[in-house]
Amino acid sequence: MTTRRQHIATHKPRLICAKSKRTTNKMEEKNIKSTTRIFSLKGGASECGLYREKNEDAVRLGRSSENATFMVVCDGLGGIVGGDEASQFTAKKIAKLLMELPAKVNVLHYISEAIYKVEAEFKRQNIPGRTTLIVAVVHDQFLYYAYIGDGALNVLYPNGQILQLLTPQRPASAPDNFLDSSFGSEIHGEPVLGSLKLSDGCAVFAMTDGASDLTDGIFPAKLIGKFRTEQIPLKQIARDFVMELINAKDDSGIHLHSDNASAAFIVSSSLTMMKNLGAAYEAHHQTE
C-alpha cells in the first residue's frame, strides 16, 4: 500500500557560505523586505554523458497562466527496467499539471495532489521503472518544492550564501546509490514538501545526482554569477554547467563523470532588476 503521509520539510536546511564553505543550520531571519512583484527566468539542460547508452534523466521547465515558474527534474533508477520511461513520464505529466496551476490555491497542496495523480496514472498505464523527483515552483516571492529520492535543490542568495533544501533519502550507512524513497506506480518512502520566501535576485537550482555528486554548490553559484554580470541566457548556463562536469578529468586524464547529468535553474528578479539584464530578459519569454 502506498504511504500517503507527507513530511513537511522538518529537516534543517544547510546554509553554506560560498567563500569559506562553512555550514550552519541557522537561517538568516531577514530574508526579504521587498514588496516588489517578482518575476522569474529559467533554463535547464540534460545530457546522456560519455559512458551511458541512454539518458535516464528528464528535465521540464515552464510557466503557468498565473505567472508561476516551475522546474521538474527526474532521474530514472538504474538497474531497473524502464528508468528512462519512468523519468520522462513523470516529468511530462507533472509539468502538465503545473501548467494548469490555478490562482488562489495552496501551492504545496496542489503539488502534493499532482504527485499522487501521476502515481495513479503510472498504475493505469502500467509504466515500468522508477525515478527520483524534484519539483520547484517560484511564484512572486515564494519557492514551493517537493522531492523524492536524491539529487540537489539549492537556493543561492545574492550575498553568495547557499541554502541546501534536499537531504538524500538514504538509509543510514547505505551506499550512495541506494535509496529508500523513489517514485513510480507506488511511492516508496515519503515525499518531502516545503516552502520559503525568496529575496530579490535569488537563484534556485536543481540537479540530478549525476551533477550534484561532483559539485558542492559553489560551482553552479559561480555560473549564476556569470549570468548576473554577463547576461548569458540561463539555458546556456545550464548546458555549460552540465557539459563541464561531463568532460571533467582527473590529473591522469581519466574522466571523473560516468553518469547522466542534468541541471535546471530559476532566477527570481524584480522588474527593475530584469530591465537591466538585457538579452536575458528576452529568455524570460522563451518557451523551453
N, C-alpha and C positions, 0 to 999 in steps of 0.2 A: 504494500500500500504506500502511496506517495505521501511523504510528510509535508504538510502544508503550514507548519509553523514557520514564522519569519523572524529572523534575527535582525533587529533594527539597529545595526551598527553600534553595538555596545562595546566593541573593541576600541582601544585607544589609538587613534591615528598617530603616525610618527611625523614630526616636523623636523626637517633637515635644513641646516644652514649650508648653503651651496659653497661657501668659501672654506669652511672648516670641516664640513661633513659631520659636525656634531649633531646628535639627535636628542630630542626631548619630547616628552609626552604632553607638555603644557602648551596649549594652543594660544596664539595671540588673541586677546579678547577684543581688541579694536580692529576688526577686520575691515569694516566698511562704515562710512558715514555719508557716502554719496547717495543722493536720491535720483541721480540722472538715470534715464532709461538705458538699459544695457542691451547691446546687440552682440552678435557672435559671428566669427569667422571660423571656417572648418577646413580640414584636409586630412587625408588618410592614404595609406599605401599598404599593400600586402604582396609579398614575393615568396616564391617557392624555395629559393635558395639554390646552392650549388650541388647539393647531395641528395635531396629528396626527389622522388619521381613525380610527386604531385603536391599541390598546395592544399593542406587541410585547414588553413586559416580562412576566415572570412571577415571583411570589414564593410560596414554600411554607414553612410552619413546622410543626413537630410535635415529638413526643416518642416515643422508642422505649420498649419494655417494660422496658428496662434503665435508665430514667430519664436517657437521653441526650437533650438538647435540640438540635434542628438547624434550620438555615435553608438554603434553596436560592434563589438569585437569578439570573435569566437575562435576557438582553437580546437579542432576535432581531435579526439583522443586517439593516440597511436596504439597500434596493437589490437585495435577493434575494427572490424569491417565497417566501412561507411562513415569514417570520421569526417571526410571531406563533405559528404552529402549532409551529415548532421549539422556541421557548422554553417554551410551555405543556406540550408533550410531555415535554421534558427535565426540567422542574421536577417534574411529576407523577410520572414514573417513578422518578427518583432519590429523591424524598421517600418513595415507597412502599417502596423498598429500605431506606432508613434507618429506617423504622418497624420493620423486621424485624431491626435490628442486634442480634446475639446477645451474650450475656455472654462475657467472657474471650476477646475477639477482638482482633487487631491492627486498630485502627480505621482507620488510614491505608490499610492493605492492603484493608480492606473498602470504603472509599470509592473507591479506585482500581478495584477489581473492579466496583463499581456503575456507574462511569462507562463502562467498556468493555462491560458488559452492555447498557446503554441505547444505546450506539453500535451494537451488533449489532441491537438491536430497531428502530432507525432504518432500517437496511438492510432488515430483514424486512418492515416495514410501509410502506416506500418513503415516509417522511416527508420533505416538501420543506423547504427553508430551512436556515439555520444560526443558531447562537446563541452568546453568551458564557455562561460558567458560573462561579458561585461557590458552594461548599459549605462550611458551617461546622458542626461538631458540638462541643458542650460537654458533657463528662461528668466529674462530680466536679471535680477541679481542673485539668482539661486542655482546651485547644482543639485540635481537629484540623481541618485545612482543605485545600481544593483549589481551584484556579481555572484557567480557560482564557479568554484574551482580556483584557478591561479592566473598568473599574469601580473599586470600592474595597472593601477589607476591612481594618478598623482595630480595634485594641484600645485602649480608654480605661481608664487606671488611676485608682484613687481619688485619687491626688495630682495629677491633671489632665494627665499626660503621655499622648500618643497614639502608639501604635506602628502604622506602616503596613506591612501584610503583603503587599499586592498591588502588583506592578510591571507596568503595562500591557505586554502583549506586542505591541509595535510595532517594525517595522524602524527603524534609526537614520535620522533626518531625514525620516521619513514623516509625512504629515498625521495629525492626531489621530483621524480617522475611519477610518484604515487599520490593519488588524490582520493579523499573520501567524500568529495562532492562533485557532481557533474550533472549535465542537462541532457535529457533525451525523452523517451516515451514515459519515463518516470524520473522525477528529480531525486537524485541521490544526495542526501545531506539537506542543507537548508540554504535558501537564498539569503544574502546579506543585503539590506537596504539602508540607505541613509541620505541625508541632505545637509547642505551648509550654504551659508551666504558667501558670495564672491565679491571681491573688491574689483574696482575698475582696472582692467589690464591683466587680470588673472588668466592663466592658461591651464587647461585641463588636458592631460594626455593619458591614453590607454594603450597598453601593449600586450601582445601575447608573450608567453614565457620565452619563446624563441628570441625575442628582442629584449625583454626585461632582464633575463638572466645574464646578459652581457653589459648591462649598464646599471648604475646606481641612481639614475635620475638626473645627475649633473649633466650628462651628455645631451639629452633632449632639451634640457634647460638652456644650454648654450645655443642650440639651434633656434629655439624660440627667441632668444636674444637677437639672432640674425634677422629673424622676421620683423622684429620691432625696429631695428636700425636700418635694414637694407630693403625692406618692403618685399621680401620674397614670398610668393603665394604659399599658403600652408600645405597645399597638395604637394608642391615641390619639396618643401621642408621635410614632410613625412617620407617621401621617396628617398631623399638624400640620406636621411637617418637610417632607414631600413637597409639601403644598399651599402652604406659604410660598415654596418655591422656584418652583413653577409660577406663582404670582401676583406674583413679584418684578418690579419695574420700574426702569428707569434714571431719571436726572433729567429726561429729556424725556417720560417716561410710556410708553416702549416696553418691552414685556415682555422680560426677559432670557432667558427659557426658552422653547424651542420643541419640546423632545423629550418622550418619555415619561419618567417619573421613578418610581423605586422604591427603597425602603429597608427594611431589616429589622434588628432589634436582639435581642440576647440579653444579659441581665444575670445574672452569677453572684453568689450570695449564700449565706452560711451560714444555717442555720435560725434562729439567733439574730437575725441582721440581718433576715431575712424577716418575723419576727414583729412587727417594728417598722414594716413597710411598709403595714399596714392593708389598704386596698382593693386595693392592688397584689398582695398575696398571693393574693387571690381570682383574679386574672388568671392566676396560675401554673397553675390547674386548668382554665382555659377552653380549649376547642378553637378553634384559629384557623380 
